[in-house]
Amino acid sequence: MACIFAAFSMLTLSQVSKAFAGRTLFSDVSLQVNRGDRIGLVGPNGAGKSTLFSLILGEASPDTGRVMLEKSANMGFLPQESAPAGDETVLELACATSPEMMKAQRIIKAYESAHSSSEGATPGTPSDEDYHEALATFDELGGWQLEPKAKQILHGLAFREVDFDRQARTMSGGWIMRAHLARLLVMEPDLLLLDEPTNHLDLESLYWFQDYLSRYPGAILMISHDREFLNALVGSIVEIAHSKLNRYRGNWDKYVVEKAAREEQQLAAYKNQQKEIASLQEFADRFRAKASKASQAQSKLKQIDRMEKIEAPLSQEKTVHMRFPQPPRSGIRAIEMKGIDFSYGDLTVYRGLNFEAERGQRTVLVGPNGAGKSTLLKLLAGNLKPQAGTVEPGYNVKVGYFSQHRMEGLKPKSTVLESVQDMPNPPGEQMCRTVLGSFLFRGDDVFKPVGVLSGGEKTRLALVKLLLDPPNLLLMDEPTTHLDIGSIDALINALQQYEGTLIFISHDVHFIRAMAKTVLHISAGKLTPYAGDYDYYLEKSKATSAREALTAGEKLTNFQPKAAPVAATNVTGNAPTPRKSKEQKRAEAEARQAQARVRKEHETKVASLEMQIATLEGKQRALTAELENPDTYESGGRAVEINRDLMAVSEDLARLTKEWEALAATAPEDGA
């Protein structure tokens, strides 16, 4: 029966074992992936998720067993953090669906570049024969159809038209990863392997990507920390635990329920077996020395040996619970903003803004991209200065700001342990090591130099430093980015104990539900508070999904009394207004429709500009953060490239902002 099932399997792992550095990662595991499968791969850090991908990709070989891919099937892989980029443009990279296609593209580009210049062909220029052969290959591989598809996908991932002809290597690492993701989606492999694919995406791009994958024709095997993303896309979860692969049908939420039920059953079976073993052992110990019952005692011991032992369930994803240091108590008012005006050049974000946060408040900021959520955090932190108004921290308030790019407190040559002890009043080594362990720095990991850590590990380390010496007003911008599920749970555990004031931005719905007690909606420079948790906000917003509500642009009016209906009768005593003819009503309806069309076109243009401006602001932040990083100046010429890119982004931002202001000034008025 297994052989029949395997015949329909696109990918088969059969009785695979793999050990690494003396530790067994997989022991006699099997897995089948069929066409159309959507599988989430989960497990604690170090369980072997990346190793499993390496085995599937053929980059590593199993110690025993086989990994078999259907002959006609092809695979595509997106790594978590880094992917190569050379001299090719973003569009060329997105169209580089195979080595043959890449070679053909290089020949065509070199030939046409040489023949379009005044110098003409030079030594090394492809020959006419090479050029025509490359064109034939390009045509045979569907190159003419690939480019429109690639442009559509690049747009979905927030690239602009002007980015298509930029060299990919001149862009930041996050944008290079997006370009490689576009290449995979254009390639459309039969099996798509994705390692934390949402790490480098903003919310708008994430929505687009999630929708695209929901219609993807091939199979998907993904590692992701985003529970909402897994819930929306996968049909089964494969968990790596105790060197085994355990498959659960359903999405993440169903997996959590089923896993708990399995663990309960396993615990009951384990306890029953342990009782039986204890009883047999007791009999053997009591009667082993008696000649008349020695054979029976020996038989009981053999019975114990023959048993297939049931392991005690060990839930590896349970968070380590501990007490974290607490900040000093602040006054009742944590911080207050009065009459704040803030603009980026000609782009006004806030005008006359007032805001106050009280001690112990836990608030999530939501609203559309570009509405000013990150700007509000930076104003509160003092990283941005308003053009008018004041930001006043309360009595005894110490402000701490954690952004996605906040790594300046980490010294590359220090070890992990030295880094967390490098503070004015460091906790004891045992406390440091315990907290580091809860954030997955275990054993000798604490002696690693900071410079060799991955992006996710640096994020975890920065969080540990913050939590070991916490401020009493904590501002966090996307704190769960680059964190795996175990680290997110550890962060939730730490922040649930935190006694200070927390204001944060996140696209992780699980994290928001665990942390937020109030919601602050930001749109068009206006703040609308909701005195309830995220589910309360969802109820009031009537959102179709928990993630959609994070970027909802419409402010709610549930808390405002509706105007009384206008009476049908004329209360002034004057003669009633004459009834309109059918022709008059039709003409007025047509006029209203025409006005609505104009208004809709205008709103679409404004929304498009706002999205482009938000994307540019994101690039501007990333480039600025990279320019502030001392490591940037160690690679020759990188700082010059960043400054050049920053200048180009600033020019584009200024141009688009003027267009946006011009459109905003000519907004069509609503008809009567």
C-alpha positions as CSV (number, residue, x, y, z in Angstrom):
1,M,0.0,0.0,0.0
2,A,2.9,2.4,0.8
3,C,4.3,1.8,-2.6
4,I,1.0,2.7,-4.3
5,F,0.8,5.9,-2.2
6,A,4.4,6.8,-3.1
7,A,3.7,6.5,-6.8
8,F,1.4,9.6,-6.5
9,S,3.9,11.4,-4.4
10,M,5.9,14.2,-5.9
11,L,8.5,14.2,-3.1
12,T,9.2,11.2,-0.9
13,L,11.5,10.9,2.2
14,S,11.8,7.3,3.1
15,Q,13.3,6.1,6.4
16,V,15.7,9.0,6.5
17,S,18.2,9.4,9.4
18,K,20.6,12.3,9.8
19,A,23.0,13.2,12.6
20,F,25.0,16.4,12.8
21,A,27.9,17.1,15.2
22,G,27.1,14.0,17.2
23,R,23.4,14.9,17.6
24,T,20.6,12.9,15.9
25,L,18.3,15.3,14.0
26,F,16.2,12.7,12.2
27,S,15.8,9.0,13.0
28,D,14.1,6.8,10.5
29,V,11.6,9.5,9.3
30,S,9.3,9.4,6.3
31,L,7.4,12.2,4.5
32,Q,5.4,12.4,1.3
33,V,4.5,15.7,-0.4
34,N,1.8,15.4,-3.2
35,R,1.0,17.9,-5.9
36,G,-1.1,20.7,-4.5
37,D,-0.1,20.1,-0.9
38,R,0.2,23.2,1.4
39,I,2.4,22.2,4.4
40,G,3.7,24.3,7.3
41,L,7.0,23.0,8.8
42,V,7.3,23.8,12.5
43,G,9.6,22.9,15.4
44,P,11.8,24.6,18.0
45,N,15.0,26.4,16.9
46,G,17.7,23.8,16.2
47,A,15.2,21.0,15.6
48,G,16.4,20.5,12.0
49,K,14.0,22.5,9.8
50,S,16.8,24.0,7.7
51,T,18.6,20.6,7.6
52,L,15.4,19.0,6.2
53,F,15.3,21.6,3.5
54,S,19.0,20.9,2.7
55,L,18.2,17.2,2.4
56,I,15.3,17.9,0.1
57,L,17.4,20.3,-2.1
58,G,20.2,17.7,-2.3
59,E,22.7,20.1,-0.6
60,A,23.2,17.4,2.2
61,S,22.9,13.6,2.1
62,P,21.0,11.5,4.6
63,D,23.0,9.0,6.7
64,T,20.5,6.4,5.9
65,G,17.3,6.3,3.8
66,R,16.4,8.1,0.5
67,V,15.1,11.4,-0.7
68,M,13.3,11.0,-4.0
69,L,11.8,13.8,-6.3
70,E,9.6,12.9,-9.2
71,K,11.6,13.1,-12.4
72,S,9.4,15.6,-14.1
73,A,9.1,17.9,-11.0
74,N,11.2,20.9,-10.3
75,M,11.8,22.9,-7.1
76,G,12.3,26.5,-6.1
77,F,13.8,27.6,-2.8
78,L,13.7,31.0,-0.9
79,P,16.3,31.1,2.0
80,Q,15.5,33.1,5.1
81,E,18.1,35.8,5.1
82,S,20.4,36.1,2.1
83,A,20.4,35.4,-1.6
84,P,23.0,36.4,-4.3
85,A,22.7,39.4,-6.6
86,G,25.1,40.4,-9.3
87,D,25.0,42.9,-12.1
88,E,21.6,41.9,-13.4
89,T,18.7,44.3,-13.1
90,V,15.8,43.7,-10.8
91,L,13.6,42.7,-13.8
92,E,16.3,40.4,-15.2
93,L,16.7,38.7,-11.8
94,A,12.9,38.2,-11.6
95,C,13.0,36.6,-15.1
96,A,16.0,34.4,-14.4
97,T,13.9,31.2,-14.0
98,S,16.7,28.8,-15.1
99,P,20.5,28.7,-15.8
100,E,19.7,28.5,-19.5
101,M,17.5,31.6,-19.3
102,M,20.1,33.5,-17.4
103,K,22.8,32.7,-19.9
104,A,20.5,33.7,-22.8
105,Q,19.7,37.0,-21.0
106,R,23.4,37.8,-20.5
107,I,24.2,37.1,-24.2
108,I,21.3,39.2,-25.5
109,K,22.1,42.1,-23.2
110,A,25.8,42.1,-24.0
111,Y,25.2,41.9,-27.8
112,E,22.5,44.6,-27.9
113,S,24.5,46.9,-25.5
114,A,27.6,46.6,-27.8
115,H,25.7,47.2,-31.0
116,S,23.7,50.1,-29.6
117,S,26.9,52.0,-28.7
118,S,28.9,54.1,-31.1
119,E,32.0,51.9,-30.6
120,G,30.2,48.8,-31.9
121,A,31.3,45.3,-31.3
122,T,34.5,44.8,-29.2
123,P,36.5,41.7,-28.4
124,G,34.4,39.5,-26.2
125,T,31.1,40.7,-27.7
126,P,28.9,37.7,-28.5
127,S,28.8,36.8,-32.2
128,D,25.7,37.1,-34.4
129,E,25.4,33.3,-34.2
130,D,25.5,33.4,-30.3
131,Y,23.0,36.2,-30.3
132,H,20.5,34.4,-32.5
133,E,20.9,31.2,-30.6
134,A,20.3,33.1,-27.3
135,L,17.2,34.6,-28.8
136,A,15.9,31.2,-29.8
137,T,16.5,29.9,-26.3
138,F,14.8,32.9,-24.8
139,D,11.8,32.4,-27.1
140,E,11.7,28.6,-26.4
141,L,11.7,29.2,-22.6
142,G,8.8,31.6,-22.9
143,G,10.9,34.7,-22.3
144,W,8.5,37.1,-24.0
145,Q,5.7,36.0,-21.7
146,L,7.9,36.0,-18.6
147,E,8.6,39.8,-18.6
148,P,4.9,40.9,-18.3
149,K,4.4,38.3,-15.6
150,A,7.5,39.4,-13.7
151,K,6.4,43.1,-13.8
152,Q,3.0,42.2,-12.4
153,I,4.6,40.2,-9.6
154,L,7.2,42.9,-8.9
155,H,4.4,45.5,-8.6
156,G,2.6,43.2,-6.1
157,L,5.8,43.1,-4.0
158,A,5.9,46.9,-4.0
159,F,8.7,47.5,-6.6
160,R,8.2,50.6,-8.8
161,E,8.7,50.9,-12.5
162,V,11.9,52.8,-12.0
163,D,13.3,49.9,-9.9
164,F,13.0,47.4,-12.7
165,D,16.2,48.6,-14.5
166,R,18.2,49.1,-11.3
167,Q,21.0,46.7,-10.6
168,A,19.7,44.3,-7.9
169,R,23.0,44.4,-5.9
170,T,22.5,48.2,-5.3
171,M,19.4,47.6,-3.3
172,S,19.1,46.7,0.4
173,G,19.1,43.0,1.4
174,G,15.4,43.0,2.0
175,W,14.6,44.2,-1.5
176,I,17.0,41.7,-3.0
177,M,15.1,39.0,-1.1
178,R,11.8,40.3,-2.6
179,A,13.4,40.2,-6.1
180,H,14.3,36.5,-5.6
181,L,10.8,35.8,-4.3
182,A,9.5,37.4,-7.5
183,R,11.8,35.1,-9.5
184,L,10.4,32.0,-7.8
185,L,6.8,33.1,-8.4
186,V,7.6,33.8,-12.1
187,M,9.4,30.4,-12.3
188,E,6.3,28.7,-10.7
189,P,8.1,25.5,-9.6
190,D,6.1,22.3,-8.9
191,L,7.4,22.5,-5.3
192,L,8.0,25.8,-3.6
193,L,10.3,25.7,-0.5
194,L,9.9,28.9,1.6
195,D,12.0,29.7,4.7
196,E,10.3,32.6,6.7
197,P,9.1,34.3,3.4
198,T,7.2,37.1,5.2
199,N,10.2,38.5,7.0
200,H,11.0,41.2,4.4
201,L,7.5,42.2,3.5
202,D,5.4,45.1,4.6
203,L,1.7,44.5,5.3
204,E,0.4,45.5,1.9
205,S,2.9,43.2,0.1
206,L,2.2,40.4,2.6
207,Y,-1.6,40.6,1.8
208,W,-0.8,40.4,-1.9
209,F,1.7,37.5,-1.4
210,Q,-0.8,35.6,0.8
211,D,-3.5,36.0,-1.9
212,Y,-1.1,35.0,-4.6
213,L,-0.1,31.8,-2.8
214,S,-3.7,30.9,-2.1
215,R,-4.1,30.5,-5.9
216,Y,-0.6,29.0,-6.5
217,P,-0.8,25.8,-8.7
218,G,2.1,23.9,-7.2
219,A,2.9,22.4,-3.8
220,I,4.3,24.5,-1.0
221,L,6.4,23.5,2.0
222,M,7.1,26.5,4.2
223,I,8.7,27.5,7.5
224,S,6.9,30.4,9.0
225,H,6.6,32.1,12.4
226,D,3.4,33.9,11.3
227,R,0.5,31.9,12.7
228,E,-2.1,34.0,10.8
229,F,-0.2,33.3,7.5
230,L,-0.1,29.5,8.3
231,N,-3.8,29.5,9.2
232,A,-4.7,31.2,5.9
233,L,-2.7,28.9,3.6
234,V,-1.7,25.5,4.9
235,G,-3.7,22.3,4.9
236,S,-1.3,20.3,7.2
237,I,1.4,20.9,9.7
238,V,4.6,18.8,9.9
239,E,6.2,19.1,13.3
240,I,9.8,18.2,14.0
241,A,10.0,16.8,17.6
242,H,12.2,14.2,19.2
243,S,14.0,13.4,15.9
244,K,10.7,12.5,14.3
245,L,8.3,14.1,11.8
246,N,4.7,14.2,13.0
247,R,2.0,15.3,10.6
248,Y,-1.2,17.0,11.6
249,R,-4.1,17.6,9.2
250,G,-5.4,21.2,9.2
251,N,-3.9,24.7,9.8
252,W,-2.0,26.0,12.8
253,D,-5.0,26.4,15.1
254,K,-6.1,22.9,14.4
255,Y,-2.6,21.6,14.9
256,V,-2.4,23.3,18.4
257,V,-5.7,21.6,19.4
258,E,-4.8,18.2,18.0
259,K,-1.3,18.3,19.4
260,A,-2.6,19.0,22.9
261,A,-5.0,16.0,22.5
262,R,-2.2,13.7,21.3
263,E,0.0,14.8,24.2
264,E,-2.8,14.1,26.7
265,Q,-3.3,10.6,25.2
266,Q,0.4,10.0,25.2
267,L,0.7,11.1,28.9
268,A,-2.1,8.8,29.9
269,A,-0.5,5.9,28.0
270,Y,2.9,6.7,29.5
271,K,1.6,6.8,33.1
272,N,-0.2,3.5,32.6
273,Q,2.9,1.9,31.2
274,Q,5.0,3.3,34.0
275,K,2.6,1.8,36.6
276,E,2.8,-1.6,34.8
277,I,6.6,-1.4,34.7
278,A,6.7,-0.5,38.4
279,S,4.5,-3.4,39.3
280,L,6.6,-5.9,37.3
281,Q,9.8,-4.5,38.7
282,E,8.4,-4.7,42.2
283,F,7.5,-8.4,41.7
284,A,11.0,-9.1,40.3
285,D,12.8,-7.3,43.1
286,R,10.7,-9.1,45.8
287,F,11.0,-12.6,44.5
288,R,14.3,-12.6,42.6
289,A,16.2,-14.2,45.6
290,K,13.5,-17.0,46.1
291,A,14.4,-20.1,44.3
292,S,10.7,-21.1,43.8
293,K,9.9,-17.8,42.1
294,A,13.2,-16.8,40.6
295,S,12.1,-17.9,37.1
296,Q,8.9,-15.9,37.4
297,A,10.9,-12.8,38.5
298,Q,13.2,-13.2,35.5
299,S,10.2,-13.5,33.2
300,K,8.9,-10.2,34.6
301,L,12.2,-8.5,33.8
302,K,12.2,-9.9,30.3
303,Q,8.7,-8.6,29.9
304,I,9.9,-5.1,30.8
305,D,12.7,-5.4,28.3
306,R,10.4,-6.5,25.5
307,M,8.1,-3.5,26.0
308,E,8.1,-0.8,23.3
309,K,8.7,2.1,25.7
310,I,6.4,5.1,25.5
311,E,8.2,8.4,25.9
312,A,6.9,11.1,28.2
313,P,5.4,13.9,26.2
314,L,7.7,16.9,26.2
315,S,6.1,20.0,24.8
316,Q,9.2,21.8,23.3
317,E,7.2,24.9,22.5
318,K,6.2,25.7,26.1
319,T,7.7,29.0,27.1
320,V,10.2,29.1,29.9
321,H,8.6,31.0,32.7
322,M,10.7,33.3,34.9
323,R,10.7,36.6,36.6
324,F,12.2,39.5,34.6
325,P,13.7,42.6,36.2
326,Q,11.0,45.3,36.5
327,P,11.4,49.1,35.7
328,P,10.9,51.7,38.4
329,R,7.4,52.9,38.8
330,S,6.4,56.1,36.9
331,G,3.8,58.7,37.5
332,I,0.2,58.1,36.4
333,R,0.7,60.0,33.2
334,A,3.4,58.3,31.2
335,I,3.7,60.7,28.3
336,E,1.7,63.6,26.8
337,M,1.8,65.2,23.3
338,K,0.3,68.7,22.9
339,G,-0.5,70.5,19.6
340,I,2.0,68.5,17.6
341,D,2.7,69.5,14.0
342,F,4.9,67.2,12.0
343,S,5.8,67.1,8.3
344,Y,8.3,65.3,6.1
345,G,9.1,68.3,3.8
346,D,5.8,69.3,2.2
347,L,4.0,66.1,3.4
348,T,2.0,66.9,6.5
349,V,1.6,63.9,8.8
350,Y,0.1,65.5,11.9
351,R,-1.5,68.9,12.6
352,G,-2.4,69.9,16.1
353,L,-2.1,66.4,17.4
354,N,-2.9,65.7,21.1
355,F,-2.2,62.3,22.7
356,E,-1.7,61.0,26.2
357,A,-0.7,57.5,27.6
358,E,-1.2,56.4,31.1
359,R,0.9,54.2,33.3
360,G,0.4,50.5,32.6
361,Q,-1.4,51.0,29.3
362,R,-0.8,48.4,26.5
363,T,-1.7,49.9,23.2
364,V,-1.3,48.7,19.6
365,L,-1.2,51.2,16.8
366,V,-3.2,50.2,13.7
367,G,-4.1,51.9,10.4
368,P,-3.1,52.0,6.7
369,N,0.5,52.1,5.5
370,G,1.9,55.6,5.5
371,A,-0.7,56.8,8.0
372,G,2.0,57.8,10.5
373,K,2.2,54.9,13.0
374,S,6.0,54.6,13.0
375,T,6.2,58.4,12.9
376,L,4.1,58.6,16.1
377,L,6.5,56.1,17.9
378,K,9.5,58.1,16.8
379,L,8.0,61.4,18.0
380,L,7.2,59.8,21.4
381,A,10.8,58.4,21.6
382,G,12.3,61.7,20.7
383,N,13.9,60.3,17.5
384,L,11.9,62.9,15.5
385,K,11.4,66.5,16.6
386,P,8.0,68.1,15.8
387,Q,7.8,71.5,14.0
388,A,5.4,72.7,16.6
389,G,4.0,71.4,19.9
390,T,5.6,69.5,22.8
391,V,6.2,65.9,23.9
392,E,6.4,65.7,27.7
393,P,7.3,62.4,29.4
394,G,5.7,62.0,32.8
395,Y,7.3,61.9,36.3
396,N,10.2,59.4,36.6
397,V,9.6,58.1,33.0
398,K,12.4,56.4,31.2
399,V,11.7,55.9,27.5
400,G,13.0,52.9,25.5
401,Y,12.5,52.6,21.7
402,F,12.9,49.3,19.9
403,S,12.8,49.4,16.1
404,Q,13.4,46.7,13.5
405,H,16.8,48.3,12.7
406,R,17.9,49.0,16.3
407,M,21.2,47.1,16.6
408,E,23.5,50.0,17.5
409,G,23.9,48.7,21.0
410,L,25.5,45.5,19.9
411,K,29.3,45.3,19.6
412,P,30.4,42.8,16.9
413,K,33.5,41.5,18.8
414,S,31.7,41.0,22.1
415,T,30.2,37.6,23.0
416,V,26.5,37.2,23.4
417,L,26.9,36.9,27.2
418,E,29.3,39.9,27.4
419,S,26.8,42.0,25.3
420,V,23.9,41.5,27.8
421,Q,26.2,42.2,30.7
422,D,27.4,45.5,29.2
423,M,25.0,47.8,31.0
424,P,25.2,50.1,34.0
425,N,23.6,47.7,36.5
426,P,23.9,44.2,35.0
427,P,22.0,41.3,36.5
428,G,24.0,38.3,37.7
429,E,25.4,35.8,35.1
430,Q,22.8,33.2,36.1
431,M,19.9,35.6,35.4
432,C,21.5,36.6,32.1
433,R,22.0,33.0,31.0
434,T,18.5,32.0,32.0
435,V,16.9,34.8,30.0
436,L,19.2,34.1,27.1
437,G,18.2,30.5,27.2
438,S,14.5,31.4,27.0
439,F,15.4,33.3,23.8
440,L,17.2,30.2,22.4
441,F,20.8,31.1,23.3
442,R,21.7,27.9,25.0
443,G,24.9,26.2,26.1
444,D,27.9,27.4,24.2
445,D,25.7,29.8,22.1
446,V,26.3,32.5,24.8
447,F,30.0,32.5,23.8
448,K,29.4,33.3,20.1
449,P,30.7,36.6,18.9
450,V,27.9,39.0,18.1
451,G,29.4,39.6,14.6
452,V,28.6,36.1,13.5
453,L,25.0,36.1,14.5
454,S,22.2,36.0,12.0
455,G,19.6,38.8,11.7
456,G,17.1,36.9,13.7
457,E,19.7,36.1,16.5
458,K,20.7,39.8,16.7
459,T,17.0,40.7,17.1
460,R,16.6,38.2,19.9
461,L,19.8,39.5,21.6
462,A,18.7,43.2,21.4
463,L,15.4,42.1,23.0
464,V,17.2,40.4,25.8
465,K,19.3,43.5,26.5
466,L,16.1,45.6,26.6
467,L,14.3,43.2,28.9
468,L,17.2,42.9,31.3
469,D,17.2,46.6,31.8
470,P,13.7,47.7,30.8
471,P,12.5,51.3,30.5
472,N,9.1,52.1,32.1
473,L,7.7,53.4,28.7
474,L,8.5,50.8,26.0
475,L,7.9,51.7,22.3
476,M,8.2,48.8,19.9
477,D,8.0,48.8,16.1
478,E,7.5,45.3,14.7
479,P,9.3,43.5,17.5
480,T,8.5,39.9,16.2
481,T,10.1,40.3,12.8
482,H,12.8,37.7,12.3
483,L,11.7,35.8,15.5
484,D,10.7,32.2,15.4
485,I,7.5,31.0,17.2
486,G,9.5,29.9,20.3
487,S,11.1,33.4,20.6
488,I,7.8,35.1,20.0
489,D,6.2,33.1,22.9
490,A,9.3,34.0,25.1
491,L,8.8,37.7,24.3
492,I,5.0,37.4,25.1
493,N,5.9,35.8,28.4
494,A,8.3,38.6,29.2
495,L,6.0,41.4,28.3
496,Q,3.0,39.9,30.1
497,Q,5.1,40.3,33.3
498,Y,6.2,43.8,32.3
499,E,4.8,46.4,34.7
500,G,5.5,49.5,32.6
501,T,3.7,51.2,29.7
502,L,3.8,49.5,26.3
503,I,2.9,51.1,22.9
504,F,3.7,49.0,19.8
505,I,3.1,48.3,16.1
506,S,2.9,44.7,14.8
507,H,1.5,42.7,12.0
508,D,1.5,39.5,14.1
509,V,-2.1,39.0,15.1
510,H,-1.2,36.4,17.7
511,F,1.2,38.8,19.4
512,I,-1.4,41.6,19.2
513,R,-4.1,39.5,20.8
514,A,-1.7,38.4,23.6
515,M,-0.5,42.0,24.4
516,A,-2.9,44.7,23.4
517,K,-5.5,46.0,26.0
518,T,-6.4,49.1,23.9
519,V,-6.2,49.9,20.2
520,L,-5.3,53.3,18.7
521,H,-6.4,53.6,15.0
522,I,-4.4,56.2,13.0
523,S,-5.7,57.5,9.6
524,A,-5.1,60.8,7.8
525,G,-3.4,62.3,10.8
526,K,-6.3,61.5,13.2
527,L,-6.2,59.2,16.2
528,T,-9.2,57.2,17.2
529,P,-8.9,55.2,20.5
530,Y,-10.8,52.0,21.2
531,A,-11.1,51.2,25.0
532,G,-10.9,47.4,24.5
533,D,-8.6,44.6,23.2
534,Y,-8.1,43.7,19.6
535,D,-11.1,41.4,19.3
536,Y,-13.2,44.3,20.6
537,Y,-11.7,46.5,17.8
538,L,-12.5,43.8,15.3
539,E,-16.1,43.7,16.4
540,K,-16.5,47.4,16.0
541,S,-14.6,47.6,12.7
542,K,-16.7,44.7,11.2
543,A,-13.5,43.6,9.4
544,T,-13.6,40.5,7.3
545,S,-10.3,39.3,8.7
546,A,-8.1,40.0,11.7
547,R,-5.2,41.0,9.5
548,E,-7.2,43.2,7.2
549,A,-8.3,45.3,10.2
550,L,-4.6,46.2,10.8
551,T,-4.6,48.5,7.8
552,A,-8.2,49.5,7.6
553,G,-8.4,53.1,6.5
554,E,-11.9,54.0,7.4
555,K,-12.5,55.5,10.9
556,L,-15.4,54.0,12.7
557,T,-18.4,55.9,13.9
558,N,-20.0,53.4,16.3
559,F,-19.5,55.6,19.3
560,Q,-21.0,58.7,17.8
561,P,-24.8,59.1,18.0
562,K,-26.6,59.1,14.7
563,A,-28.3,62.2,13.5
564,A,-32.1,62.2,14.0
565,P,-33.9,61.4,10.8
566,V,-35.4,64.5,8.9
567,A,-39.1,64.7,9.2
568,A,-41.1,64.0,6.1
569,T,-43.5,66.8,6.7
570,N,-42.8,70.5,6.3
571,V,-42.7,71.9,9.9
572,T,-42.5,75.6,8.9
573,G,-46.1,75.8,7.6
574,N,-44.9,76.7,4.1
575,A,-46.3,75.0,1.1
576,P,-44.8,71.6,0.4
577,T,-42.0,71.4,-2.2
578,P,-43.3,70.3,-5.6
579,R,-42.6,66.7,-6.6
580,K,-39.9,66.2,-9.2
581,S,-40.6,64.7,-12.6
582,K,-39.1,61.4,-13.7
583,E,-36.9,63.3,-16.2
584,Q,-35.5,65.5,-13.4
585,K,-34.8,62.6,-11.1
586,R,-33.0,60.7,-14.0
587,A,-30.9,63.8,-14.8
588,E,-29.9,64.3,-11.2
589,A,-29.1,60.6,-10.8
590,E,-26.8,60.7,-13.9
591,A,-25.1,63.8,-12.5
592,R,-24.5,62.1,-9.2
593,Q,-23.1,59.0,-11.0
594,A,-20.7,61.2,-13.0
595,Q,-19.6,63.0,-9.9
596,A,-19.0,59.6,-8.2
597,R,-16.9,58.4,-11.1
598,V,-14.7,61.5,-11.0
599,R,-14.4,61.2,-7.2
600,K,-13.5,57.4,-7.5
601,E,-10.8,58.1,-10.1
602,H,-9.4,60.9,-7.9
603,E,-9.4,58.6,-4.8
604,T,-7.7,55.8,-6.8
605,K,-4.9,58.2,-7.9
606,V,-4.4,59.5,-4.4
607,A,-4.3,56.0,-2.9
608,S,-1.7,54.9,-5.5
609,L,0.5,57.9,-4.7
610,E,0.1,57.3,-0.9
611,M,1.2,53.7,-1.4
612,Q,4.2,54.8,-3.4
613,I,5.1,57.4,-0.8
614,A,4.8,54.8,2.0
615,T,7.1,52.4,0.1
616,L,9.7,55.2,-0.5
617,E,9.6,56.1,3.2
618,G,10.3,52.5,4.1
619,K,13.3,52.5,1.7
620,Q,14.4,55.8,3.2
621,R,14.3,54.3,6.7
622,A,16.2,51.2,5.7
623,L,18.9,53.1,3.9
624,T,19.3,55.6,6.8
625,A,19.6,52.7,9.3
626,E,22.2,51.0,7.1
627,L,24.1,54.3,6.8
628,E,24.1,54.6,10.6
629,N,25.5,51.0,11.0
630,P,29.3,51.1,11.5
631,D,29.7,47.9,9.6
632,T,28.6,49.7,6.4
633,Y,31.9,51.6,6.3
634,E,34.0,48.4,6.4
635,S,33.1,47.5,2.8
636,G,34.7,49.9,0.4
637,G,32.3,52.1,-1.5
638,R,29.1,50.8,0.2
639,A,28.5,54.1,2.0
640,V,28.8,56.0,-1.3
641,E,26.2,53.7,-2.9
642,I,23.8,54.2,0.0
643,N,24.1,58.0,-0.1
644,R,23.4,57.9,-3.9
645,D,20.4,55.6,-3.4
646,L,19.2,57.8,-0.5
647,M,19.4,60.9,-2.7
648,A,17.4,59.2,-5.4
649,V,14.8,58.1,-3.0
650,S,14.6,61.6,-1.5
651,E,14.1,63.1,-4.9
652,D,11.4,60.6,-5.8
653,L,9.7,61.3,-2.4
654,A,9.7,65.0,-3.0
655,R,8.3,64.7,-6.5
656,L,5.5,62.3,-5.4
657,T,4.7,64.4,-2.4
658,K,4.1,67.4,-4.6
659,E,1.9,65.3,-6.9
660,W,0.0,64.1,-3.9
661,E,-0.5,67.6,-2.5
662,A,-1.7,68.9,-5.9
663,L,-4.2,66.1,-6.1
664,A,-5.4,66.6,-2.5
665,A,-5.9,70.4,-3.2
666,T,-8.1,69.6,-6.2
667,A,-10.3,66.9,-4.5
668,P,-13.8,66.9,-6.1
669,E,-16.5,67.9,-3.7
670,D,-19.4,65.6,-2.9
671,G,-22.5,66.3,-4.8
672,A,-25.6,67.5,-3.0
